[in-house]
Amino acid sequence: MNGADTAWVSMATALVLLMTLPGLALFYGGLVRARSVLSIFMQCFALAAAMSLLWLLAGYSIAFGDVGGVWGGLSRLGMIGVTADSLRGTLPEILFFAFQMTFAVITPALILGAFVERVNFWWVFTFSAVWMLLVYAPVAHWIWGAGFLSDGGIFGDKGTRDFAGGIVVHETAALAALLLAVMIGPRRNRHTPPHNPGMVAIGAGLLWVGWFGFNGGSELAADGTAAMAITATHLSAAAASLSWMFWERIKFGRASLVGIVTGAIAGLASVTPASGYVSPLQAVIIGTVAGILCQESVLIVRERLKLDDSLDVFAVHGVGGIFGTIMVAVYGAASFTAQFGALIIVGLYTIALTWGIARAVALVFPMRVDKESETNGLDISTHGERAYDLNS
């Protein structure tokens, strides 16, 4: 065991959990109407708890067991037999388990932004649990767990490169989000503004800081690559926030707070798969392009396709993650065949399984709340609570 590596990854684990609780909860919560903000908090907290337990029971074993190329098997079921002295590389295996658990928490939580203010809580809770085990965990094994897309797999000695989750996290969550937005349908009133932009900014700030653990921790060591990943992460976010701001000013004559913080998230998502392979200047290029690319993608999804991916999960996380995955090949860290091949395979698998799981869970719980519940807001209608005495 290496003490420095252990200390750093312990800190990174806390930072990644901070991204969901409270980062994502505040970011998404501020973007919805005041009468549904608590429903976002409830979904984030419930998923954080459920995914953690499911990761212990089976998710970790599926993703990082040692059976073969398609799935990891059940040798780590419940972490039975793993002790404080068990090692994975230079880390205690239980710490590696905990770090990867925080990724399993945030990935299904990202999907929540696609169907806010109209989804049945028990449907999304059940769907997320099954989806994490059947979609996220196998894909993590394919790329990070020595599966068939990694080195020595179907793409040869040099397999797919995804440093911290452009494919495993962002592509899977974003494609699922887009498909579910179509399946559930648009909000009855999709043009209400965010009820609390200040809350959005606070959430985005927590996500930005937490992302240092997300990307820097993925090196699984306290070394120069981890430091470079953290630096690249910050610079990409900075460049994307400014390019989003200036592009917004050019197109609309003003720059918004919600816009600049959304640009930062686009930069963070885009650099994620490349963060351990690029220089600071290369990260700035990724972020600068991402700020404009993701903003245009938002307009395409909303205005041209007329899809109510309510909080722009696909346009920001999906387009950003896919762009960053391709940039890994552009900068020479992987082959285009391995990067595009993985995007296609994971994309088709995610869409097929997401549709099947969503339909199966809908046989037990309806996907969507009724009209009255949506009008009154999910806080009161679903949870019997209210965030504010007077709300929008």
Buried (B, 14 or more C-beta within 10 A) or exposed (E): EBEEBBEBBBBBBBBBBBBBBBBBBBBBBBBBBBBBBBBBBBBBBBBBEBBBEBBBEBBBBBBBBEBEBEBBBEEBBEBEEBEEEBEBEBBBBBBBBBBBBBBBBBBBBBBBBBBBBBBBBBBBBBBBBBBBBBBBBBBBBBBBBBBBBBEEBBBEEBBBBBBBBBBBBBBBBBBBBBBBBBBBEBBEEEEEEBBBBEBBBBBBBBBBBBBBBBBBBBBBBBEEBBEBBBBBBBBBBBBBBBBBBBBBEEEEEEBBBBBBBBBBBBBBBBBBBBBBBBEEEBBBBBBBBBBBBBBBBBEEBBEEEEBBBBBBBBBBBBBBBBBBBBBBBBBEBBBEBBBBBBBEBBBEBBBEBBBEBBEEBBEEBEBBBEEEBBEBBBBBBBBEEBBEEEBB
